[in-house]
Every structure is written in structure tokens, then in C-alpha cells.
């Protein structure tokens, strides 16, 4: 399954995981961050982030930039089969 997410400047996506699918994120434009487990990565155009199945992750755009990503779920034919579970967490300031 392939999808696109557009993050308005300063926006974030909740911390979550997919129990039954790996995910690959490709940054098409803009800059921001991606958190996988406890690791933070600064990301920009052309960067790729791999998220193992069942790994908690979240992302956000820099305060002054719109960010566009493509995401690909591997190992499941749909988001329903991949599973989606919100994971409560406190994200530190970046």
C-alpha cells in the first residue's frame, strides 16, 4: 500500500505503530523530523526512513515549512491489515 501525507508547517502525526507491516517513508519536499522508537532523525527531500513492523513512530514538519512524504506499507495489502495503534508518548521539544 502506498500513500501520501502533507504536513502543514509545524504540524505532527501522532505516535503510532503498525503491528503487521513495515513502513518506508520517502520525503518528497520540505523538512521535518521522524521519530522511530527513541531515535529522532532530521529529514528533508530525498531522505528515506525505514520503520520495522511494530515499531512506534511519529513525524512532524519544521515550523516554517510544508513537508510532503510518501509512505509505503510492506507485508500487508491494506492499512486495515497492517493495523494502526496510537501509542501515548510525550515528545520532547525539537
C-alpha positions in Angstrom: 0.0 0.0 0.0 1.3 3.5 -0.9 0.0 6.8 0.4 0.9 10.5 0.7 0.8 12.7 3.7 1.1 16.5 3.5 2.2 18.1 6.8 1.4 21.9 7.1 4.2 23.9 8.7 4.7 22.9 12.4 2.2 20.0 12.3 2.8 16.5 13.6 1.3 13.0 13.3 0.5 11.1 16.4 2.9 8.4 17.8 1.6 5.1 16.5 2.6 1.7 15.2 1.6 -0.9 12.6 1.8 -4.4 14.2 1.7 -6.3 10.9 3.6 -4.2 8.4 6.9 -2.5 7.9 6.9 1.1 6.6 9.2 3.1 4.4 8.8 6.9 4.3 10.3 9.0 1.4 10.5 12.8 1.8 9.4 14.4 -1.4 9.6 18.1 -0.3 10.1 20.2 2.8 11.9 19.4 6.0 11.0 18.0 9.4 11.7 15.1 11.7 10.8 11.5 12.2 11.0 9.5 15.4 11.4 5.7 15.4 11.4 4.3 18.9 13.5 6.8 20.9 15.6 7.9 17.9 15.0 11.2 16.1 16.0 11.9 12.6 16.1 15.3 10.8 14.7 14.6 7.4 14.5 16.5 4.0 13.9 15.9 0.3 15.2 12.5 -0.8 15.6 11.1 2.7 14.2 7.6 3.4 13.2 6.3 6.8 12.6 2.6 7.5 10.2 1.6 10.3 10.2 -2.0 11.3 6.8 -3.7 12.0 5.5 -3.0 15.5 7.9 0.0 16.0 6.4 3.1 17.4 6.9 6.2 15.2 5.8 9.7 14.6 6.7 12.7 12.4 6.4 16.4 12.0 7.2 19.3 9.7 9.5 22.1 10.6 7.7 25.2 11.9 8.2 27.2 8.7 7.9 24.5 6.0 5.3 22.3 4.5 6.5 18.7 4.2 5.3 16.1 1.8 6.1 12.4 2.3 5.2 9.2 0.5 4.7 6.1 2.8 4.8 2.5 1.8 3.5 -0.3 3.9 5.2 -3.7 3.3 3.8 -7.0 4.3 0.1 -6.0 4.3 -2.2 -5.2 1.4 -4.1 -2.5 3.3 -4.0 -0.2 6.3 -6.6 -2.4 7.9 -4.4 -5.5 7.6 -1.3 -3.6 8.7 -3.0 -2.4 11.8 -2.8 1.0 13.3 -2.4 1.6 17.0 -2.0 5.0 18.6 0.8 4.9 21.2 0.7 7.5 24.0 4.0 9.3 24.4 5.5 12.6 25.4 7.5 14.0 22.6 10.4 16.2 23.7 10.8 19.6 22.1 12.9 19.5 19.0 
